[in-house]
């Protein structure tokens, strides 16, 4: 693909992602506003946060340092929403990990040549790099250990909530542990500008789609489950495009490791 066609394709694809998410959010939010007892402000805030999340991932796929500005808004709103819903595990993860990592990522991308504004479009993009074989093994081992430990922690928390009644939903707990671990690993790779982050984000998005599909099929699915499922479908499409862009830049020698 020629540079001109590549630019046109990315612009069209990015517009498709953002427009598609806006349409999905408008429809689902309008429907939920019709329901009694809805917290209008929190609903609109969550919808805005989801849109910031999509823009954040689009910017990341294109190597634009502004991804961390939109990422900060996305994570900040997510922190408020989780706190409002009493989901303290995700609240702590967002407040004490993902939020400060936006500043770490911004600083690291600046060190690798990314600029907020530049006279040349290529000059404003981050220089990506690759993991070594040793780093790959360390990453895989870390993910396996962390996911296992997190599974037992989440299982213990769920059992405590259930008490003597009810049975533990093992697939849900396992998916939750895997998604959380992959998110942590993906954020580290993103902040350090490793191309392999996109393999992690693809796994995150596929697992998240499965998680929210299971949630949606359950009897106690909330109205937000549909929005989350749609969001992660858009995230998956973007992560596939992000992998294509970052690999092509490395192959063309534009981003020396």
C-alpha positions, 0 to 999 in steps of 0.5 A, a space after each residue: 500500500 502506497 503512503 498516500 493510500 495508507 493515509 486515506 485508509 487510516 483516516 477512513 478506518 478511524 472515522 468509521 470507528 469513532 462514528 460507529 461508537 458515537 452512533 452506538 452510544 447515542 442509541 443505547 444511552 437514549 434507550 436507557 434514559 427512558 428507564 425509571 430511576 436512571 442516574 442521568 449524569 452518571 449515564 452521560 458521563 459513562 457514555 462520554 468516557 467510552 467515547 474517550 476510550 475509543 479515541 484513545 485507542 485510535 490515537 494509540 494505533 497511529 502512534 500519536 502521543 495524545 493517546 495519553 490525554 484521551 486515555 487520562 480522561 477515559 481512565 478518570 471517568 472510569 474511576 468515577 463510574 466504578 466508585 459510584 457502582 461500588 466496584 472497588 477492585 476496578 476502582 483501585 486498579 484505575 485510580 492507582 495503576 491506569 491513571 498514573 500510567 498515563 503520565 508514565 506513558 506520556 513521558 516515555 513516548 516523549 523520550 522516543 520522539 513523540 511530540 504533541 505538535 510537529 511540522 511533519 506528521 511522521 515526526 510527531 509519532 513515537 518510535 516503536 520497538 520490539 521485545 527480545 526473545 528473553 523479554 517475551 518469555 518473561 512477559 508470558 511467565 509474568 502473565 501466567 503467574 499473575 493471572 493464576 494468583 488473581 484468579 484465586 484472589 477473585 474466587 475468594 472474594 466472590 465466595 465471601 460474597 456468596 456465603 453459604 448460598 449459591 455457586 461460584 461462576 468459575 468461567 466468569 472469575 477466570 475471564 475476569 482474572 485474565 482480562 485484568 492481567 492482560 490489561 496491566 501487561 498491555 498498559 506497560 507495553 503501551 507506555 514503553 512503546 513496544 509493538 507487541 502490545 497489540 498482541 496483548 490488546 487483541 487478547 484483551 479485547 477477545 477475552 473482554 468480548 467473551 466476558 461481556 457476552 457471558 454477562 449479557 447471557 446471564 439473568 442479572 445482566 445490566 443495561 451497560 453490558 450491551 455498551 461494553 460489548 459493542 465497545 470491545 468489538 470496536 476496540 478489537 477492530 482498532 487493535 488489529 489495525 494498530 498491529 498492522 500499522 506498527 508492524 509495517 513501520 518496523 518493517 519499513 525501517 521507520 522505527 528502529 528498535 
